[in-house]
Every structure is written in C-alpha cells, then in structure tokens.
Amino acid sequence: MNTNVFKYSFWLLLIASQISNAQIIITNKKFSFGTTGRIGAAYSPNADGRTGRQLNLNNQGSLGGRMDQGDYVDFLPAFHFTPVAGGDSTKSTKIDMQARLSFYSGGTFLGNVDSKSNQGMIVALPEAFVEARNIMGSDWDVWAGSRWLRFNDVHIADYFYFDDHSATGWGVKHKNTSFSMFFPAAIDTAASNSTPYSYTNVISGTKSLIYRQREVFVLEHTIPFKNGDHKLKLLAEFHNVDKSGKNSKENYPSDKGWVLGAKLNTDLKTKLPGSFNQISLRYGGGIANGGDGGNTQTWRTYGAPDEVTKTYKGAYSLTAVEHILLNLSDRWSVNAYAVYTQSKGGANSDNKAMDYYNREIFNKKSEFNTGLRATYYFNNWFHIVSELHFATRKDGTQDPASMTKLVLAPTLVPTAERSVWARPHIRLIAELSRYNDQAMNSLYSPFLQQSGAKRFGTYFGVRTEWWVF
C-alpha cells in the first residue's frame, strides 16, 4: 500500500511539474504597458468642510474646465503579434490585444491608504479587445470586443465630441471607410432618464430580469483633400431597440433612431507645427438624440417619451463644436473651444414630462460652453497655464444657469518640452468661479451642492496629470 502511495505521489508530482512548466513558458515577447491618469489633493476654502469640489455646472461633466475633475488612473496592458505568412513579411498581419483597467475616486481621494476611508473606489474594465490590421498585407482591418473607440477631443474640457462609440461590439475597416456594430449595455436604467432596456419576464412562471438589446449600426468615411491639410469625416448611424417580450409585465414598444454628422479637420500653418482647427456638426433623431451630462454617445437617449406612443419619435439633438489650437511661438500656445447643444425628448412638452418610471424630468435643454487656455512657456520645464471658461445651460423653461471660471496653474514639466501635449504635468491650481442667480439658488454645481447658495466658488490644489504609451 505504501508502494502504491509512493507511486501515485510520484506521478502527481510529475504531472504538476509539467503543468507548472506549461504555465511559465511564454513565447510572446512583444508586450507594452501604458498609463494615463490625474490625481492629487485640493480644497475649497469657502466650502463646508473645505473639501475640494468641482466648480462646473451640473449635467455638463468637464465642460467648463477639467483641472478640478476627480481622480482617475488607467493602466493599459497590450500584447502585439506580427505573424509572417510563408516567410513573406510584406503580407504579415498586425495583431493587438489590449485591455484597460480603470480606477476612479468615489469620494475625496483615489489613493487613500486607509481602506475604510476610500469612500467607494470604482474599478472598471472599459476595454478588452483584439484588433487585426493590414490583414495579410491588405487594406482590411477588423476588431471585436469592448473598447474606448473615440477620436478628437477638446482636451481642456475632456470632451470627446463627435464620434465617441465606446461600447462592446465589432467593426471592419477598408482604407478610409469603416462599418461597426455596437451593443451598449445598461441594465439599471431605472436610475437614468433613457429608454429602458430591462423588463420583467414571467415566461417560466417566475419573475426574472430580461435585457433587450440596443443595436447601433455605424458607417464612417473620411475624405482626405489633395493638399493634405484638410480631412472631412462623414458619420451615419442607425439605432434599434426591440419591443419587450410578450411574456413581460411591462409593455415597452420598439423604437428607432438615426444620426448624421460631418467633421472637418484642418492643419494650420503657424510658426511652430501642430496647430489645427476642428469643426463639427451632428444631428440625431429618435432614441439616438444623446447625450447629456458631458457624455456625447448618441445612445444615451435624452428626455421623456411621447405621452401616448411611449416612443421617442420626434426627439432630436443638434450639437456644433469649434476647436482650435495655435502654436504661435516658442513662448505662447492658445487653445480655444465652443460647444452648442440643443436637445428635446419624445414628449410634446418644452419643460417637464413623465418618463417610463413615472418621474417628472426635463424634456428640453439648450447649452453653450466656451473656453480658452493660454500656455506661456517661461522655459522648457516651467509653463504657466491660464484658462477662462463660460458655461450656460437652460433646462426646460427655467432661466439659464451660468458659470464663469478663471484658472491659473503654474506647471512643472519634467520632460522639458515646449508643447501643450507634454506630460507629465505637476500643477499648482487656483480657480475662482462666479455663478448667476439661477445657478446659485438651484445649487447647480457640485461645489454649490456642498456649500449652499454662494455667488463665488473657489478651488486650490496640487495635482498631476500624465499619459505614457
């Protein structure tokens, strides 16, 4: 019996050894690791508790300036493959597998060392996808998975404004034309204002939560001009949500939406390279009239449904964006933007209407935001960044709420690069905002919600921002 135990133990150790060896044999050597983030400490002297809070208006995200935006850190591990077919390197396919680990602050600071004081740190995996480019040396690309698929942004407002299609899906591209399908997921729609995706199914005799899928079809085409200084991007989308099942307790009808848009990118000739102008116009109808709260995904439906049909037929959203960067000299760079949005839901009301959950919500809005960042290169490693922002939003028939914000941020730049894109930054930040009566009395900002009705808001901090790829 002891002999048998010894024999079995020997074979188990041998198998475990082989499994262990298989686990540590790594043939892929092409690995990259990127990271982006913004983190630091701040306080507001005239706020209750002096806790640093963002001064921007509610429902507009970082429009109005992002320097007082909350902490976040992203880590981007990626694997890269270049297989060779038949020894011909010209027919090789470039394969990338990338993931993104995101950490967001749910309270005051992200990196609080006391686990009992982290106020609910949020961890997410917004990206995990595989992309194959130049398949067998051709002009075809294909991808599948979940990714942050977004392009130009107004960086000083953290606003990806035209073609943010961040969701799970797949896509194929040939030269300058791409077609994609996306399947955005939102089970807990009771906490939002959008069309509901989940319903209660009783087909099995017991209640269970069923998810109805939104299907988003996206066609994009870029037209490069002969001189190379201009690129025109055209966008078309179609959205569809099927009706809730016949065995559901709720009765949600099917609904549709569509989007058309155009964006012109122009390279500008200035004393230093890198200057540009970007202008875009996008119109969405039906359930594709998103977004809101500083997000621009068209599937984030805005407003309430029609009182009778319970659909968003007739809903719309128009967004126009102007964004310019001028590298005027080795001393000055100027970055400016303007954003105008007007949206209405499916209900007839220009003020409030009932949503799917019998809540009274705003059914129409208009908002305008503009801002300017001036960067003075005192020397290679010390830049003085200043910003001026104006934001206004009108919900329904209420008076517009507005904010004006002035920012001064002396900045250390360890890379010693005279560029608005040089990172990391270590900033000393001082902000002062002024609110009009509507914003002040309705507590229409995170700062006001903590401090009560005040004409002026303040924010002081030392923060860092970086990206490494």
Beta strands, then each sheet from edge to edge (+ up, - down):
strand 1: 31-43
strand 2: 72-81
strand 3: 94-104
strand 4: 122-133
strand 5: 140-147
strand 6: 153-154
strand 7: 159-160
strand 8: 167-174
strand 9: 177-182
strand 10: 198-201
strand 11: 208-211
strand 12: 214-224
strand 13: 230-241
strand 14: 255-267
strand 15: 276-286
strand 16: 316-327
strand 17: 332-344
strand 18: 352-354
strand 19: 360-362
strand 20: 364-377
strand 21: 382-395
strand 22: 401-412
strand 23: 425-435
strand 24: 456-468
sheet 1: 1+ 2- 3+ 4- 5+ 8- 9+ 12- 13+ 14- 15+ 16- 17+ 20- 21+ 22- 23+ 24- 1+
sheet 2: 6+ 7-
sheet 3: 10+ 11-
sheet 4: 18+ 19-
end
